[in-house]
Amino acid sequence: MTMQERKKLPTLALVLPCYNEEQVLPISLPAVSAKIAELVAAKIIGPDSFALFVDDGSRDQSWDILVAAARNSQELKGGLRRIRAISLAVNVGHQNALLAGLTHVASRCDMAISLDADLQHNIAVFEEMIAKYMNGAEIVLGIRASTEKQSWFKRQSSRLYYRLLRSIGVKIIANHADFRLMSSRALRHLRQFDESNVFLRAMPSLLHKRIAVVSYNQLARPAGRSKYNLSKMLSLAWNGITSFSIFPLRLITAIGFMIFLVSIGFSVNAAIDWFNHRTLPGWVSVTLPLYLLGGILMLSIGIVGEYLGKIFVEVKRRPRYIIDLTTEDKERDMEKDHHD
């Protein structure tokens, strides 16, 4: 959008992925709806703005709650679906679910804000994010101002992880999760990325150069428990490294070269000892290099295998997600059953 076009009231889409969130949805749904109404009343966004919840293959009552909320929001707003939802056929993980939502709204809005359904991402900073968008930013990143509510382990591991990513050349901003505003232009750019292994947190710098930041205080989860356990966090972290950097492969080459130099040194030393008749039989000089080389070889094969696995996944070109149902489909089915 041009600056002249941005002076008009933009259509905002909120994208909230959720998985087994039946406890938190009754709290977040009215809060999100009320926030949209507040922004519309203040003439900050257009009246056709909406929130899209992405049900990532939930096994509880999340989808039924979303369908009821979508129907009620349409009745209350004179036909405008302020709450919408899509249901994925199977659980595909947070990043792919978020991508499904962003792709779905790309042609239906002027800007989209992604956030978690538990509303730990503070909706009070929406006005500031939208103001930066109106001033020309194509992407606005939400940055946690404080991490004191997190555990010591999570704070330290997160800090080390972001440092590691930046040290190997990944352009990522610390304390930024997936709370961000993206313009329709940035969303169109995002749709051009077809990779199966998605790590959205490091992609803003690839989508546009006009990036702004907004600080926010992360809120406590109002109900339920986080579905993002340690194994999922580690998987996301490793995916971020291998999707944006070939540093581990280069590290293997560097280690191999160092071992080669050390081996030459040992060989020269052994030759000198042999000529001087100082060679002594011993198992240490045999077993230690074998263990060292064996361990490095296994580690190297594992890292190379990880990259080969990613190539295997990419060349199959399987869909990253499948939208099984939308609330619009559900409403049409209910109307059809009523008429029958």
Secondary structure, 3 states (H helix, E strand, C coil): CCHHHHCCCCCEEEEEEECCCCCCHHHHHHHHHHHHHHHHHCCCCCCCCEEEEEECCCCCCHHHHHHHHHHHHHHHCCCCCCEEEEEECCCCCHHHHHHHHHHHHCCCCCEEEECCCCCCCCHHHHHHHHHHHHCCCCEEEEEECCCCCCCHHHHHHHHHHHHHHHHCCCCCCCCCCCCEEEEHHHHHHHCCCCCCCCCHHHCHHHHCCCEEEEEECCCCCCCCCCCCCHHHHHHHHHHHHHHHCCHHHHHHHHHHHHHHHHHHHHHHHHHHHHHCCCCCCCCHHHHHHHHHHHHHHHHHHHHHHHHHHHHHHHHHCCCCCCEEEEHHHHHHHHHHHHHC
